[in-house]
């Protein structure tokens, strides 16, 4: 017993002086993120990502859809399930410091026979006991394994937050797209009505010998060219509604929505500074936790080159009468040390693979950061260009409306060709449809920026 106590004390002292040289403390990867947002240099720490999603999306109908999606979306529920599994593994890793304890009960029957005495002797031995085994964490293997499991737990939690930010963005994008399609359908149906007026006008002008029959059939063909796009718009609306319902985890059906003209943009579109984005964006956090997990597993791989000390013991009760009869107590206590010498290169291969996986995780983290910066830059440019186009589009629409009016008047007096009227109307329709796309781009750029900065999971 004294020798075993000495081994335990020696193991503790050895762990204190040498464990820190085997495993290495985690160091967060360093990146130069000063220029992560292209052509954007600001020290303003106000960021749209700090806002709750219901402050960004103020449409009450959209807010209800997002709330339902967070409650019912299948992918988000699956992500939460993965997090719960990771929590279970982490809880298990915390118990690795304790000994393994097992209970056992045995019945041993033995006998012999004496042919001369015509009798048989049977002996029964009853025993119950406990066995325990404990490995001293001298080199920090169990501690590093626990840290690795914690990193996996944090990574799964960050992944769940990333799923939520993507979910909110997808619901909002499809909601805005649905309203844009509604508006484009309305514009197209109005255009068909206006084209029919043009057709009637051409028929009257033909009767008055101002235009030929070609003007009538050409105007009718142009009307049908517009009308034929209506089924496609209705199909797109139908499919977008189905997409939204799938995101909400419900059966396909109509989706309530407002008008795109009623949508209001938030005043604050500041992205903040890159460091805020790195600390807030879930996929960046998940990539770092993945690197941290690989880092700790490399520490674990190093410990396999060093000896392990194991203490084991057993105790119990043995009887010849019954499990509860008169018997004797039995017990043992063993201490052992095992040093790997040759194991066919398993430990070496394990360490090489762990280091390479750590390097892969580092590269993945670097790529995720660069990709995040690109997302923010693209969102800012998208919003800027949409605003510039919208400002110019107002002037274009004003001039095209005047062009339609002027050409219609001129053709009545024979001063203009009917093709000029058709061309002016066609250009006006395209410009009106594009103006809806400009507004949609503005709204979706806000969604894109909010998601790219990591907003939506708070």
Phi, psi and omega in degrees: 000319180297322179295323179294318178299320178297321179297318180296315180296320179295320180296320179296316179295320179296320179297321182296321187268339188240339185299322182295339180273345180272305178265147182251137179294145183293138176234124180293135180297138182262136179224144174272102185252015184299323182253030184293326176266114185298130176055029178228111179235111181207149176255007180288117183270001173290124185226142177298334182294339180285344183282145172291152186299332180283352172273335178276316181254096188271351176295119185296327178294316178296322178299319178294320179295317180295317179300317179295320179297319179296325180284324195241350184301132186290316180299323179291321177296322177296320179296320177296325177296318177298321179296319178295324176295317178297323177297320179296317179294323179293317177301322178294320183296332179289341180270359183293340180286343183271157180286156171279128181235131180227146176251148181213149174226132184230148172230119180247125180245127177225155182200166177213156181235148178242103183299327182288323182269359180051045177219162181232137180250127178243133177241136178237132178240122179255134179214144173226148181189177178235142174237144181220145178219135183220132178255126179288129181275067186291316188264002178084019181295313181293322180294318179292322178296322177296317178297324178295319178293324177296320178297321177295321178297313180295324179294316180295324177294318178294322177297321178296321177294324177295321177298321180292317179297320178293321179298311181300316180296318181294319178297313181296316180299315181290328176296313178295320179297322179296317179293324178295319177297320176302314182293320178293324176296317179298315179298318181294318178295321176296323180293322177299318177298317179293324177295323179295324175297319178297318178300314179298321179296317180296324178295319178294320180292328176293320178299326179273008179059029176271324176235167180265177177296336178298325179294324180292309183292326178293320178293323177293318178298321178294323177297315180294328178296326176283317184295328183291343179279346183297314178302323179295320178295319179295322177295318179297321176298314179302313183291323179294322175299319179295323178298315180298316179298322178295320177297330180274357180070034179229170182290159181296144180175179179294153181237128177290142177203166179263195177262145181293332179291340182273356182284135180246135178275146178287154184284324185265115177240023181292133177276351185077211179245156184306323182299325178294318180298318181295328181275349187245336185280123187297320183291330175292317177298318180297322179294322178292318178296326176296318177296320180295321177298314179296324178299313181290326177292331173293321174300317179299317181298327179294325186292341181289347178277353186248158184292154176243142180247127183235133174248133179222149180208161178213151177206149181185200186219136182231139183214149175266353186263300179197178178299333183246014181274187180286131182203210183221155177272142179229154180190159178206156178218127186229140173237136182219153177231135183234124179244120177297133178242305178216117178228038175063032176077013183296313182295319179296314179297321180299317181291319180298314180296318180298318179294320179293321177294326175295319178294321177298317179296323177295316179296321178295322177296315180298318179294319180298319179296313180297320179296322178296317177298322178295320179300316180296315180299316180295321180295318179297317180292322179298317179294320181295313182293324178297320178294320179295318179294320181297320180295318179288327183296329179299315179294321179297315180297319180299316181288324179292321177299319177294322180297319179297314180298315183296313182293324177296320179291319183292323182293332178293332181259009177074016182265356180219155179277147181298332180295332178293323177296313182297319180295317180297318179293320179296317179295323179295318179298314181298318181295321179294319178294320179292329178295326175293319178296325177298315180294321177297319179297321178298312182294317182287334175294324176296316178298315181299316180294316180300316179289318183295337176270358178090017180281151174119344183259351183291000000 
